[in-house]
Amino acid sequence: MNKQELIEKLQDIEWEDFEVKEAKSDVPKNSWESVSAFANTNGGWLIFGVKKEGKRYFIQGVKTPEKVEQNFTTVLRNKSKFNKIIEVKCKKYNFEDGTVLGFYIPKKHAREKPIYFNDPKNTFIRTGSGDQRATQEEIDTFYRNSSFEEKDQELTSFKLEDLDNETIKQYRNFFAQINPTHRYNSLTDKEFLEKLGILKENKITFAGLLLFGTEDDLAEAISNYRLEYLEIKGISYEDAPTRYNYRISSERNLFLTFFDIYERLMKQIEIPFSIKQGVRDDDPPHLQALREALVNLIINTDYFSKANPRIRVFSNRFEFFNPGALPKKIELILKEDFSLPRNPIIAKAFRFLRFSENIGSGFHKMINGWNSKYKLKPIIEGDFDYYKITFPTT
């Protein structure tokens, strides 16, 4: 941020990535809250030597800028106060009214969060233009995000005989139809599930329980487990004659739930009659986009969040709400064709059935497939604890 950009920021009222402190002669104590908040959210500039009164900013300068800068950066570059080392970018701005210091606090990778000072209770997040102390649920979410790619591989206390045999049979039949010559078809159930990562050391992983478990065992292991699907006749709840006209509140395993919801999704869109290479094509790109979004939700949900994954079908859009953040900003995922699902074993199980792409190419498939039909692109938004994909139809 150069001097002109700083001046422009000071002329506005509120910025999510910009916080000022007076800091006349020392580092303000509440600076640590802003450092934590920026590091845990999307990064931002912490400015010393500026006073805020109401909706106006006044430059007053830092009396001892070298000392204040040294004290501030020394704290951030060792672990005496913060749980992680924080590398900052430092800038000095000279004005008639004094010297202003700027420190850019970068966003930390999910594996390093939460960032806090002295105690985990001192974890802050940025909401709007202010710093807020994180709730315990938000702190727990940071810890789960820090073990991205690992949770579904953890072992449960359940064994092979606890899984639902009928679901395993259905999955293997489907697998054999899609992959008729695959060597896994000759394996026993135990060997097959070991290859998928469902069974390890004679115990079931969380992925295995989610994919093939019984309702009772899922409820015991994951108390808030549920996937919601709602059809609403209107563009909002207020506009609809009833709150919903069809609902699935599934506590069944993910493999069965996928088909329950997918069958309903297929009924909500127009599938035109078309011939492709002499065969009727019942899988147009916009249907593929919705299927990819459903699988994307299943393989990337944080199943230990207090929120439930939810799909809502309004008269003018489809919404897929996913508890659990994306591993990177969507722009980077699309640019790099990045693949890092939250639940890699579950992702592998669905890829074997050719239901999903890698996460990066999957988003491209959603965007291009939907745009091909409606000339509209899906809207992807989110925060550190969720993301939502909206498919507009009008």
C-alpha positions in Angstrom: 0.0 0.0 0.0 1.6 3.3 -1.1 1.1 6.7 0.4 -1.7 7.7 -1.9 -3.6 4.5 -1.3 -3.3 5.1 2.5 -4.7 8.6 2.0 -7.7 7.2 0.0 -8.4 4.6 2.8 -8.4 7.4 5.4 -11.0 9.3 3.4 -13.4 6.4 3.6 -15.4 5.2 6.6 -15.0 1.4 7.0 -12.7 -1.2 5.5 -12.6 -4.9 6.3 -8.8 -5.0 5.7 -7.8 -1.8 7.5 -7.6 -0.8 11.2 -6.1 2.3 12.8 -4.5 2.8 16.2 -3.2 6.0 17.8 0.1 4.4 19.0 1.6 7.8 20.0 4.6 6.3 21.8 4.1 2.6 22.3 2.3 -0.4 20.8 -1.4 -0.3 21.9 -2.5 -3.3 23.8 -5.6 -3.9 21.6 -3.3 -4.2 18.5 -2.9 -7.9 19.3 -6.6 -8.4 18.8 -6.3 -6.9 15.3 -3.3 -9.1 14.5 -5.2 -12.2 15.5 -8.3 -11.1 13.6 -6.4 -10.3 10.3 -4.3 -13.5 10.5 -7.5 -15.7 11.1 -9.6 -14.0 8.4 -8.3 -12.4 5.2 -5.3 -10.4 6.2 -5.2 -6.6 6.4 -3.3 -3.4 7.2 -2.8 -2.3 10.8 -2.0 1.5 10.9 -0.2 3.3 13.8 -0.3 7.0 14.2 -3.9 7.7 13.2 -6.8 8.6 15.4 -10.4 7.8 14.6 -13.2 10.0 15.9 -16.6 8.9 14.8 -16.4 8.5 11.0 -13.3 10.6 10.5 -9.6 9.8 10.7 -6.9 12.2 11.9 -3.2 11.8 11.3 -1.3 12.5 14.5 1.9 10.5 14.0 4.0 8.2 16.1 6.5 10.0 18.3 9.1 7.2 18.4 8.4 5.3 15.2 11.7 3.2 15.2 11.0 2.0 18.8 7.4 1.2 18.2 8.1 -0.7 15.0 10.9 -2.7 16.7 8.7 -3.5 19.7 5.8 -4.6 17.5 7.7 -6.8 15.0 9.8 -8.4 17.7 6.7 -9.7 19.5 5.3 -11.1 16.2 8.5 -12.8 15.2 8.9 -14.9 18.3 6.5 -17.1 20.2 6.5 -15.2 23.5 3.0 -13.8 22.9 1.5 -15.5 19.8 1.2 -19.2 19.2 2.7 -18.9 15.7 5.4 -16.6 14.2 3.8 -13.9 12.1 5.8 -12.3 9.4 4.7 -8.8 8.6 5.3 -6.3 5.9 6.3 -2.9 7.3 5.8 0.5 5.7 6.6 4.1 6.9 4.7 7.1 5.7 5.9 10.7 6.4 3.3 13.4 6.7 3.4 17.0 8.0 1.6 15.9 11.1 4.0 13.1 11.8 5.2 9.6 10.9 2.6 6.9 10.2 3.5 3.2 10.4 1.8 0.5 8.4 2.0 -3.2 9.0 0.4 -5.7 6.7 -0.7 -8.8 8.6 -1.1 -11.7 6.1 -3.8 -14.3 6.3 -2.5 -17.6 7.8 -2.9 -20.9 6.1 -5.7 -23.1 7.5 -3.2 -25.5 8.9 -1.8 -22.8 11.1 -5.0 -21.4 12.5 -6.3 -20.4 15.0 -3.8 -17.5 15.7 -4.2 -16.3 19.2 -2.1 -14.4 21.9 -1.4 -15.8 25.4 -4.5 -18.1 25.4 -6.7 -19.8 22.8 -9.6 -17.8 24.2 -7.8 -14.7 22.7 -8.7 -15.8 19.2 -10.2 -13.0 17.2 -11.8 -12.8 13.7 -12.6 -9.9 11.4 -16.3 -9.2 11.0 -17.0 -6.2 8.8 -14.6 -3.4 9.9 -14.2 -4.7 13.5 -12.4 -7.3 15.5 -14.6 -9.9 17.3 -13.6 -12.5 19.8 -14.2 -15.9 18.3 -16.8 -18.2 19.8 -15.8 -21.7 21.0 -17.5 -23.2 18.0 -15.5 -20.9 15.7 -12.3 -21.9 17.5 -13.2 -25.6 17.1 -13.8 -25.0 13.4 -10.3 -23.5 13.0 -8.8 -26.6 14.7 -10.8 -29.0 12.4 -9.7 -26.9 9.3 -6.1 -27.2 10.5 -6.4 -31.0 10.1 -7.9 -30.6 6.6 -7.7 -33.9 4.6 -7.2 -35.9 7.8 -10.5 -36.2 9.7 -12.2 -38.8 7.5 -9.1 -41.0 7.8 -9.3 -41.2 11.7 -10.3 -44.5 13.1 -13.6 -45.1 14.9 -14.4 -47.8 17.4 -16.6 -49.6 14.8 -15.7 -52.8 13.0 -16.5 -54.3 9.6 -19.6 -56.1 10.9 -21.1 -52.8 12.1 -21.4 -51.4 8.5 -24.6 -51.8 6.5 -24.1 -54.8 4.3 -26.8 -53.8 1.8 -25.1 -50.5 1.2 -21.8 -52.2 0.6 -23.5 -54.6 -1.8 -25.1 -51.7 -3.8 -21.8 -49.8 -4.0 -19.9 -52.9 -5.2 -22.5 -53.7 -7.8 -22.4 -50.1 -9.0 -18.6 -50.2 -9.0 -18.6 -53.4 -11.1 -20.9 -51.9 -13.7 -18.8 -48.8 -14.1 -15.4 -50.7 -13.8 -16.2 -54.2 -15.1 -12.5 -55.2 -15.6 -11.1 -53.6 -12.4 -9.1 -56.0 -10.3 -10.9 -54.8 -7.1 -14.0 -56.8 -8.3 -12.4 -60.1 -7.4 -11.6 -59.0 -3.8 -13.5 -59.9 -0.7 -15.5 -57.2 1.0 -12.8 -56.8 3.7 -10.0 -56.5 1.0 -12.1 -54.1 -1.1 -12.9 -51.8 1.8 -9.2 -51.8 2.8 -8.3 -50.7 -0.7 -10.8 -47.8 -0.5 -9.4 -46.7 2.9 -12.7 -47.6 4.7 -11.1 -50.3 6.9 -7.7 -49.9 8.6 -6.3 -52.0 11.4 -9.6 -53.9 11.5 -11.4 -50.6 12.4 -13.7 -48.4 10.3 -12.5 -44.9 9.5 -14.9 -41.9 9.8 -15.1 -41.9 6.0 -16.2 -45.6 6.0 -18.9 -44.9 8.7 -20.2 -41.9 6.7 -20.3 -43.8 3.5 -21.6 -47.2 4.7 -22.7 -46.9 8.3 -26.1 -47.5 9.8 -28.3 -44.6 11.0 -27.8 -45.7 14.7 -24.0 -45.8 14.5 -23.9 -42.5 12.6 -26.0 -40.9 15.3 -23.8 -42.3 18.0 -20.5 -41.2 16.4 -21.6 -37.8 14.9 -24.4 -36.4 17.0 -25.4 -33.7 14.6 -25.2 -35.7 11.4 -27.9 -34.8 8.9 -28.2 -33.7 5.3 -31.1 -31.3 4.4 -32.8 -30.9 1.1 -35.7 -28.5 0.6 -37.9 -27.5 -2.3 -39.6 -24.1 -1.9 -42.2 -22.7 -4.2 -41.1 -19.2 -4.4 -37.9 -17.0 -4.5 -37.8 -16.9 -0.7 -39.5 -18.4 2.4 -41.6 -15.2 2.7 -42.7 -15.5 -0.9 -43.6 -19.2 -0.7 -47.2 -20.3 0.3 -45.7 -22.9 2.7 -42.2 -23.1 4.2 -41.4 -25.9 1.8 -43.4 -28.3 -0.3 -40.9 -31.2 -0.2 -38.2 -32.1 2.2 -35.5 -34.7 2.8 -33.9 -34.7 6.2 -31.5 -37.6 5.7 -29.7 -39.4 8.5 -28.8 -42.3 6.2 -25.3 -42.9 5.1 -23.8 -40.7 2.3 -24.0 -43.3 -0.5 -27.8 -43.8 0.0 -28.4 -40.1 0.7 -26.7 -39.1 -2.6 -29.2 -41.1 -4.6 -32.2 -39.8 -2.5 -31.3 -36.2 -3.2 -30.0 -36.7 -6.8 -33.3 -38.2 -7.9 -35.1 -35.1 -6.6 -32.7 -32.8 -8.3 -33.2 -34.5 -11.7 -37.0 -33.8 -11.4 -36.4 -30.0 -10.8 -34.7 -29.3 -14.2 -35.7 -29.6 -17.8 -33.8 -32.4 -19.5 -34.3 -32.0 -23.2 -34.5 -34.9 -25.6 -31.2 -35.2 -27.5 -29.2 -37.8 -29.4 -25.5 -38.1 -28.9 -23.5 -40.5 -31.2 -26.8 -42.4 -32.0 -27.8 -42.8 -28.3 -30.2 -40.7 -26.3 -28.3 -38.3 -24.1 -30.0 -38.1 -20.6 -27.0 -36.4 -19.0 -26.8 -32.8 -20.3 -24.2 -30.4 -19.0 -26.5 -28.5 -16.6 -27.5 -31.8 -14.9 -23.8 -32.7 -14.6 -23.3 -29.3 -12.9 -25.9 -30.1 -10.2 -24.5 -33.6 -9.7 -21.0 -32.2 -9.4 -22.3 -29.7 -6.8 -24.0 -32.4 -4.8 -20.9 -34.6 -4.8 -18.8 -31.5 -4.0 -21.0 -30.8 -1.0 -20.7 -34.4 0.2 -16.9 -34.7 -0.1 -16.1 -31.3 1.4 -18.6 -30.9 4.2 -17.3 -30.6 7.8 -19.5 -33.2 9.4 -18.4 -32.2 12.9 -19.7 -28.6 12.5 -22.9 -27.7 14.3 -24.3 -26.6 11.0 -25.8 -29.2 8.5 -25.1 -29.3 4.8 -28.2 -28.1 3.0 -29.6 -27.9 -0.5 -32.5 -25.5 -1.2 -34.4 -25.4 -4.5 -36.2 -22.1 -5.0 -38.2 -21.2 -8.1 -35.3 -19.1 -9.4 -32.2 -20.9 -8.1 -30.5 -23.9 -6.5 -28.4 -23.3 -3.4 -25.8 -25.7 -2.0 -24.7 -24.7 1.5 -21.6 -26.4 2.8 -20.4 -26.2 6.4 -16.6 -26.1 6.0 -14.4 -23.7 4.2 -12.7 -24.2 0.9 -8.9 -24.9 1.2 -8.1 -21.9 -0.9 -9.9 -18.9 -2.5 -12.1 -20.0 -5.3 -10.1 -17.8 -7.8 -6.9 -19.8 -7.0 -8.7 -23.1 -7.2 -10.0 -22.3 -10.6 -6.7 -20.9 -11.8 -4.5 -23.7 -10.5 -7.0 -26.6 -11.1 -6.3 -27.3 -7.4 -7.4 -30.6 -5.9 -7.6 -30.9 -2.1 -11.0 -32.3 -0.8 -11.7 -32.1 2.9 -12.6 -35.8 2.9 -10.3 -37.5 0.5 -11.4 -41.1 1.2 -15.1 -40.1 0.5 -13.9 -38.3 -2.6 -12.0 -41.4 -3.8 -15.1 -43.5 -3.3 -17.3 -41.2 -5.5 -14.6 -40.8 -8.2 -14.4 -44.6 -8.5 -18.1 -44.4 -9.6 -17.3 -41.5 -11.9 -19.6 -39.1 -10.0 -17.0 -36.4 -9.4 -14.0 -34.6 -10.8 -11.0 -33.3 -8.9 -12.1 -30.2 -6.9 -10.6 -27.7 -9.4 -12.0 -29.3 -12.6 -15.2 -30.0 -10.7 -15.8 -26.2 -10.3 -15.1 -25.7 -13.9 -17.6 -28.3 -14.8 -20.3 -26.6 -12.6 -19.6 -23.2 -14.1 -19.4 -24.2 -17.7 -22.2 -26.8 -17.5 -24.7 -24.4 -16.0 -23.7 -21.5 -18.2 -24.3 -23.7 -21.3 -28.0 -24.0 -20.5 -29.0 -20.8 -18.6 -26.3 -18.3 -19.8 -25.7 -17.6 -16.2 -22.7 -18.6 -14.0 -23.0 -20.1 -10.5 -22.2 -17.7 -7.6 -19.6 -19.1 -5.2 -19.2 -17.3 -1.8 -18.1 -18.2 1.7 -16.0 -17.5 4.8 -13.7 -19.5 7.1 -16.4 -21.9 8.2 -18.7 -22.3 5.1 -19.1 -21.8 1.4 -22.3 -21.7 -0.7 -22.8 -22.3 -4.4 -25.9 -20.7 -6.0 -27.1 -21.8 -9.5 -29.5 -19.1 -10.8 -32.0 -20.0 -13.4 -33.3 -16.5 -14.1 
